[in-house]
Amino acid sequence: MMHKLTRRILATRLNQLIFGAKLDVRESWEKTPADYKKMVDFLNWFDRTNSVEEAVERGRIDWSYRFASGRFYANVEKNTALEIGFGAGRLLMHAARDFKTAIRVDIHANYPMSEAFLASQGVNNARLLKRDELALLPDNSVEFVYSFIVFQHFDGLDEVEFYLNHISRLLAPQGIAQIYYGKRNADGIEVTTADRFKLRDCSLFIAPETMREIVSSRFELMDYRDNLARDAVANTGESVQAMVAFRNRLA
Ligand SMILES: C[S@@+](CC[C@H](N)C(=O)[O-])C[C@H]1O[C@@H](n2cnc3c(N)ncnc32)[C@H](O)[C@@H]1O
């Protein structure tokens, strides 16, 4: 039987092809998760999985290989972490074991399912925020900001600017941000418009050099990777993402 998510992707695509319907990038990320009542369907929307156990394991692998083994992670003070675009929480559940508090921000309309998922994994030190509630967090209060398979789903560069502004304000003096973003294999920036956007596909692609310029214009660039393995364990394939790590310039 065809999977629920595959059916949904095909239906929206047909709607676009036959009726010329537009699919708003941000709205699709906001609204779709509210339709998922079964935990595995909910998890599968954010990162393909056939079971809760598989989602937890894939989260463990991404957390350990993409973040916890990073050059700066060991020395980061483990008070507060902030995840941008936490989805269900498959990465955050691992961050919550290392940090006293794990704050998460997203735009989707099914936070109760994420609460249920994290509770089922024994997480009780996570704080949930909507995008615009980031403004409630005090300055210099976060030691580690991270994001994985999220910036590539933004609907434009303004959203990158929005989060970079908050990161700048929120990072503690020695705090580190590590952000994965959608890589463009040509110069500059490319945004997928609503008439071409396919549900769940990437919509924002940034050339690594451009991303480094954007970051370096206001932060100290600490590390970057333009070429990443798709399969972090086997170290094979090519990821559609690149990575930058940075901190506020020391006074
Ligand atoms: C592919 S999922 C990845 C979720 C999670 N990072 C993970 O690895 O499981 C993309 C996530 O980005 C979120 N997202 C999309 N646009 C966003 C925005 N403007 N601000 C915050 N989160 C956003 C979506 O709601 C979704 O949770």
The ligand as an SDF file (V2000), in Angstrom:
LIG
                    3D

 27 29  0  0  0  0  0  0  0  0999 V2000
   13.0490   18.0210    7.5780 C   0  0  0  0  0  0  0  0  0  0  0  0
   12.4040   18.6140    9.0870 S   0  0  0  0  0  0  0  0  0  0  0  0
   13.7850   18.3330   10.2010 C   0  0  0  0  0  0  0  0  0  0  0  0
   13.4000   18.3340   11.6630 C   0  0  0  0  0  0  0  0  0  0  0  0
   14.5710   18.0730   12.6150 C   0  0  0  0  0  0  0  0  0  0  0  0
   15.5960   19.0870   12.4900 N   0  0  0  0  0  0  0  0  0  0  0  0
   15.1610   16.6980   12.3970 C   0  0  0  0  0  0  0  0  0  0  0  0
   16.3400   16.6050   11.9990 O   0  0  0  0  0  0  0  0  0  0  0  0
   14.4470   15.7450   12.6270 O   0  0  0  0  0  0  0  0  0  0  0  0
   12.4410   20.3730    8.8350 C   0  0  0  0  0  0  0  0  0  0  0  0
   11.9570   21.1650   10.0380 C   0  0  0  0  0  0  0  0  0  0  0  0
   12.1420   22.5550    9.7900 O   0  0  0  0  0  0  0  0  0  0  0  0
   11.0360   23.2400   10.3180 C   0  0  0  0  0  0  0  0  0  0  0  0
   10.9540   24.5600    9.7180 N   0  0  0  0  0  0  0  0  0  0  0  0
   10.6240   24.9070    8.4390 C   0  0  0  0  0  0  0  0  0  0  0  0
   10.6420   26.2520    8.3120 N   0  0  0  0  0  0  0  0  0  0  0  0
   11.0070   26.7540    9.5260 C   0  0  0  0  0  0  0  0  0  0  0  0
   11.1890   28.0710   10.0300 C   0  0  0  0  0  0  0  0  0  0  0  0
   11.0160   29.1360    9.2720 N   0  0  0  0  0  0  0  0  0  0  0  0
   11.5620   28.2160   11.3330 N   0  0  0  0  0  0  0  0  0  0  0  0
   11.7370   27.1270   12.1250 C   0  0  0  0  0  0  0  0  0  0  0  0
   11.5660   25.8620   11.7000 N   0  0  0  0  0  0  0  0  0  0  0  0
   11.2050   25.6750   10.4210 C   0  0  0  0  0  0  0  0  0  0  0  0
    9.8680   22.3190    9.9570 C   0  0  0  0  0  0  0  0  0  0  0  0
    8.6810   22.6060   10.6490 O   0  0  0  0  0  0  0  0  0  0  0  0
   10.4690   20.9750   10.3430 C   0  0  0  0  0  0  0  0  0  0  0  0
   10.2950   20.7030   11.6970 O   0  0  0  0  0  0  0  0  0  0  0  0
  1  2  1  0
  2  3  1  0
  2 10  1  0
  3  4  1  0
  4  5  1  0
  5  6  1  0
  5  7  1  0
  7  8  2  0
  7  9  1  0
 10 11  1  0
 11 12  1  0
 11 26  1  0
 12 13  1  0
 13 14  1  0
 13 24  1  0
 14 15  1  0
 14 23  1  0
 15 16  2  0
 16 17  1  0
 17 18  1  0
 17 23  2  0
 18 19  1  0
 18 20  2  0
 20 21  1  0
 21 22  2  0
 22 23  1  0
 24 25  1  0
 24 26  1  0
 26 27  1  0
M  CHG  2   2   1   9  -1
M  END
$$$$
